Amino acid sequence: MSAQTRPRFDFPLRTRLFIDGCWCVPETRRRLPVVDPSTEETIVEVEVGGPADVDCAVRAASRALRAWKQTSGAQRAGFLRAIARGAEAHGERLAALQSLNNGKPIAESRIDVGDVVATFDYYADLAETLDRAEQEVAIPSSDHRAVIRREPAGVAALIVPWNFPMVTTAWKLAPALAAGCTVVLKPSEFTPLPELELAAIVERAGLPPGVFNVVTGTGTEVGAALTTHPLVSKVSFTGSTAVGEQVMKAAAQSIKGVSLELGGKSSIVVFADADLDLAVDLVTGGAFFNAGQMCSATSRVLVERPLAEALIARLADRVARTVVGDPFASGVQMGPLTNRAQYERVQRFIARGKTDGASLVVQGAAPEGAGLFVQPTMFVDLPVDSAVWREEIFGPVLCVRSFETEDEAIATANDTEFGLVATVVTRDEARGQRVAAALQAGVVWINTPQLIFPQTSWGGYKKSSIGRELGPFGLAAFQEVKQILSAARPV
């Protein structure tokens, strides 16, 4: 494609830490190259924070907490709406940085910006209800009055991943601020650029110094320092299950509150009566959106045997015709993977699948030469003990198996250590609801793409989650509950 296709950034890229209301250089004096996954060229170098910078940011957040938690819900709502309007006003800039740094097609990045705006607007509405948060509880005593209060948890450490920069941040930051918490955010070292631009929007919203802080750097230094800092009361982490285990162990040293959004290995169940066109769209969308780099990827396709041949043929054609390329090019449906380590991991899984007894392998095309582009790949009838069938790949790899009965489909879908999401495709409304109820997953879609509304919930069963994000559950994750019992009449 021509060089003119890629956007020109006529504004300075943010590269510094944001602590106590100031953009600053870390004590480490180190910098980290940020790479464009379409070319593997360095875009810019970003400052690398360390434990001393984390300590500075957490102490700033702790100082700011005293006044911030006393603000009204209506006041906090005003700040959240200002952030939402800022994200709207700079939406194209945010989307372009998302595609440049993460590699997803620009159309997907624009969806991400919309999610950010919707999330801040929703929690602004919810924040306004907090001024009526004190709730009297009926108790079996006329001599006493019981009241439940919800109060901010304190300083919150937010650790977010590289597959959905900005979106995952909004899902944590908006409810944390709405609850009255102060925040230290650690973006992924792979995708800090859209996060830092969002931080600039938050800054312009006028939050008091110290309420919101950003420390860029690695998980081993910045993430570890955040999870063990004595002034951090709450850790909210999204990432791999393996790292989530480490976060939980570290936070346990000081008994912090912990929310974890981790991995998935999810199924889409397609019954014989399904609309075939819809099924093809839902399968490919669930597997190849964001190049399959989704904890919610429904990469295990279970299809009822009478429809299996037709669905597999249609899927093979769709996979072969998937347009992979530069995220800014017209017509591109799938961009590169975000970092080299993930690229190499996915290639190893594809090689493993080819030797694990699949009866058919279909691979689409991907650009040759520079860039972390992976061919969209489909396996059919992999053994259920294959690592490709059982482990989260986080790439554009689809596995298809047929089933005979509804019970078999449910049992196979639930046969995983994860339980994040699932999709059901059927024209039978009663069956759709019945299967959804039987699936061990935190989110189930029936005949619909993976739409997520901030008013609902996000999280899963088993090793996929501890706690929930979005909806009132996301707000509650950053609140403590206090009971006050008093005499009904003055003593």
N, C-alpha and C positions, 0 to 999 in steps of 0.2 A: 504494500500500500504506500501511498505517497506520504512524505513527511508532513504535508499540510493537514492530513487527517487528524493528527494528534493535536490536542489543545495547547495553546500557548498560555503559560502562567505569567500574567503581567502583574503579579503581586508577590511579595516576599514569602517564601515558605517558612513556616514556624519550625524552629529547630531546638529551642531552649526549654528548660523546665519552667513551670509556672508555680511559684510558691509565694504564699502570703500576698497575693495581688501583684506580683512582679515576675517578669520573664528574666530568668537568671541562668548563669553558667554554673554547672555543678562543681563540687569540690574535687571530683575525680579528674577534671580537665581532659576527659576522654570523649571521643566521638565514635559513632557507629554508622557505617554506610547503610543507606536505605535503597533498596534495589527495585527497579521496575521489572516485574516477572516476565513481561513480554519480550524484553531484550536482555535481561540480566545486567543491564548497565546501572551504575549508581546514579540515583536522582539527586541526592543531597546527603550530607552527613548530619546526624542528629546527636545532640548532647547525650551522654550516658551518665545517669545518676548512680549513686551508691548509697550505702547505709547512712552516711552522714547527711546526705540530702533527704533521705526518707525521714530521718529524725527531725530535721528542720521543718519539713512539710507537715509531719504529724503534730509537732508542737504548735505550729501555726494554726492547724485545724482545731487543736484542743483549746487554744486561747479564744478562737472565734466562736467556739461552741457555746460559751457562756451567754453571749448575747443572741446568737442565732436561734437557739432553742426557745428563746423567749418571744420571738417574733410570732405574729398571728399567722394562722393558715392562709388568710387572705393576702397578707404581705408576701408570703412565700409563693403563693399562686401568681402574683404579679411578676416575680422574677422568672418563674417557669414559663409564663406566656411570652415574656420578652425573649427568652432563649428560643422558643418555638418560632417566633416571628423572625428572629435573626437567622435561624436555619432555613426558613422559607426564602428570605431575601438573598441568601448566599447559596441557595440550593445547587445551582450549576457548578459553582466552585467546589462545594463539598463532593458532589457526584464525580467530578473530574478527578479529584485527588483520590477518591475511593477506587476508581478504575485504574488509575496510574499506579497506585501503590499495592492494591490487592489483586488486580487483574480481571475482575469481573466485568462483563459487558456494561456499557454505559447505561443501558436501559435498566439493568438490575440495580445499578448504583442509584439511579433516580428513585426507584422503589424504596431503597434504604433510606434516602433522605425523607421521603414521605412518612416512613415508619418513625423516624426520629421526631418529626414535627408532631405526629399524632400522639406519641408517647408523652412528650412534654405538655401538650394541651390536656391530655387526660388527667395527668397527675396534678395539673393546676386546678382542675375541677375538683379532684379528690382532696387537695390541700384545703380548699375552702370549707369542706365539711368538718375539718379538724377543730374548728373553733367551737364545735358542738360535740367534742369527742368524749366528754365526761358522761358516763352512762350509769344511771341508778339501776340496781339489780334487786329484784324481789327476793327477799329472804324470809324464813319462817320465824321472825322475831319482830314484834311491834316496838321493841325498846331500842332497836338499832337501825342504822341506815348504812347500806353498802353501796359504794360507788366504784366503778372501774374506770381508770384513766389510761390512756395510751400516750407514752412519752418517747422522745427520740432515743435511740439506742446509744448514741454518742458519736465518736469519730469512726467513720466507716472507710475501710480499705476496699477499693474496687479494682479487681484484676481481670482484664478483659482479653479476648483472643483476637486472632488476625483474620478469621473468616468473615466476620460481620463487624468491622470497625464502625464506630458511631452508633449502630443499632444496639449492640450489647451494652455499650456505654449508656445510652439513653434509658434502657430498661433498668439499669441500676441507679444512675445518677438522678433521674427525675423523681423516683420514689424516695430516695435517700434525702434529697433536699426538701421534698414535700413533708417528710416526717420530722424535719428539724435537725437532721444530722449534718455534720460537716464531713468533708470528703477528701481523700487522697486517691487519685486515679493513677493506675499503672497501665498504659496501653501496651499492646504487643510490640516488641522491638522490631517486628517485621513490617508493621503497618501503622507507624505513628503519625503519618502526615495528615490523614483526614481527622484523626483524633485531636491533634494539636490545633487544626483549623477550627474544629468544634469548640475547643477550649477558648480560642479567641472570641468566639461568639458568646460563650458563657461569660467571659470577662466583660464584654461590652454590655451585657445585661445588667451590670452594676452590682453584683453580689459583693458583700463586705469582704475585705481582705481576709484570707485564711479559710473562708467557707469552702472554697473549691481550689484544689491543688493538683498538679500533674507532675509526676516524676517518671521520666522515660528511662529505659534501661532493661536489663535482663531479668529473667525470673529468678535466677540463682542469687542475684544481688538485691535488686529492688523488691521483687516479690517476696523473697525470704525475709527481708528486713521488715516489710509491712506486716506479714503474718505473725511475727514474733514481738512486735513493738508493744510495750506495756500500756501505752495510751490509746491503742486501737481497740475499740470495743466490738466491732463487727467486721468480718471479712466476707465479701461476696465475690466468688470466683467462678468464671466460666472458662472451660478448657478441657483438656484430656482427662480421662479417668485416672491415669497414672499420676499426673501432677496434682489432681484433686486430692488423692490420698496423701500426698506430701503436705499439701496445704492444711488438711484436716489434722494431721499429726502435729504440725508446727503450731497451729492455733490452740491445740489441746494443752500445750504447755502452760498457757495462762487462761484457759477455759473461756475463749472468746466465742461469741456467736458466729456461726458459719453457715453460709448458703453456698451450695455447690450445684452448678449446671454442667454436666459432664457428657459422656459419650452416648452413642446409640447404635443400634444395628436393627433397623426397623423394617417392617413388612408392609407391602400393599397387597391386599387380598382382592382378587378379581374373580367374580362369579360368572358362570356361563351366560347369565341373562344380561350382563353388563353391556352398555353402549360401547362398541369397540373403539370408535373414534375418541370418546372421552377417556377410555382406559389407556389408550396409547399416549394421550396428552398427559394424563396424571402420572403414568409410570415414568415417562422421560423427564417430566418436570421434577418429579420427586428424586430422580437419580442424578440429573445433570445440571440443575440450577446451581450457580456458583461453582461450576465444575465438580459437583458432588461434594464440595467441602462444607458439608452441613451435618451437624449432629442429628438433624431430623431427616437425613436422606433415607428415603424408603427404597433402599437398594436391593432388598429381597422381594422378588415378585412371586406371589403364590397365585396360580391361575387354575381354575377348575378345568378338568381335563377336556370336556367338550369344546372349550374355547381356546385351548392351549396352542394348537397348531396355527390358528389364524392370528392370535395375538403375537406369537413369536415371530411369525413372518412379517407382520406390520412393524414390530419393534426393530427387527433386523434392518428393515429398510430405513426406518427413522434414524437409527444409530449411524448407519452408513452415510446418511445425508446430512448429519449434524455439521454445521459450519463452525469450525474452530479457528480462532485467529485473534488478531489485535482487538482489544476491547472497545476501541474507538472506531473501528471499521464498520461500515454499513453492512447489515445482514449477519454479523457474527452472533452466534448463539451461545458460544462457550469460549471463555478466555483461558489463560494459562493457570496453572497452580500457583500459589502465592509465594512459595519459597522452595529452595532446592531440596532441603531435607524431606519435605512432603512429596515432592516430585519423585525422588528416589524411592521412597517408601511405597508409593502407588505402583511404580514400575516393578518393584519386587512382588507385590501382590498379583499383578497381571501375569508375570512369569510363573508364579506359583499356580495360578488358576489353570494355565495351559498344561500343567503336568499333573493336575489333580483329578483327571477323569471326566472333564466336561465333554458332552457329546457334540457341542457346537460352540465355536468362538466367532463372534462378529466384532470387528473393529472398524471404527470410522477413520477419517483422515485427520491429520494434524500437521501444522506447518513444520517444515524442516529447518534446521539451523538454530539460531539463537532463540532463546525463550523457553519457558518451562511448560510447553504444551504437551498434553497427553491425549492419546486417541481415546474417544469414548468407546467403552468395551462392554460386551454382553456375553455372559456364560450361561449355558443351559444345562440343567441337571448335574450341578456340582454335588458331590457327596455332602451330606449335612454335617460331617465332621471336618470338612475342609476349612482352613483358616479364612479363605476368601468368603465363605458363607457365614462364618461365625464372628469374625473380628471386624471392628470398625476400620474401614479403609480410608475414608475421607478423600475420595477421588471419584472420577466418573466411571465406576465399575458397577455393572448391573448383573444380578444373578437371578435366573428364572427356574422355578420348579412347579410342577403340576400337583394337584390334589384331587381326591375323589369325593370327600364329604366335608360338610361344614365343620364338624368336630375335628377332623384332621387338619384343616386349615388353621383353626384357632390354636390347636396344640403346637403346630409347627411355628406359627407366628410368635407364640409365647415361649418357645424354646430358645431363650437367649438370656444372658446375664443383664441385659439392658431392658428398659421399658419406657422409652421416651415418647414415640409417636407411632401411629399406624394409619393406614388409609383403607377404606372398604369401598369397592365399586360394585354396585348391584342395582337393578331396577326394583327389587323387592324391598320396600321401605321397612317392613317389619324385620326382615332378615338383617338389613343394615344396622338397625338399632340393636338387635339381639347380639350380633357379632361384636359391635362396638363395645357393648357392655361386658363381653367376655374377654376382650383383649386386655392384657396387662400393660397399659400404656397411659401416660398422663394426658395425651392429646390424641384424639381420633377424628379424622376427617371422613365424611361419607359423601362420595360423588362430588368432591370439590378439591381444588388445588390447596396447597399449604398456606392458606390465609391465616394470619395471626392478628388479632385485634387487641389493643392494649387493655381493653375492658375485661378480658377473659382471664386466662392463666397460662403459664408456661412452666413445664417441668415434667418429670417422669418418675416411674417406679424403679425399684432395684438399684443398680449401679448408675443410673442416669442422673439422679438428682438427690439433693437434700434440700427440701423447701421448694417454694414456687416463686416465680417472677410474674409480673404483670397483674392487672386487676387489683383488687384490694389486698390480695395475698402478697403482691410485691411491696406494697406500702407496709404491711404488717411485718415484713422481714426486717425493716429498719426501725421497729418500735419495740419498746418494753411495755409490759402490762403491769399496772399498779392497782392493787385493791386498797381502798380506804374504808375502814369500818368505824363508825362513830356512834355515840349515843344519840338516840332520836331526839332527846330533849336536853338542853343545857344542864350540866350538873351543878 
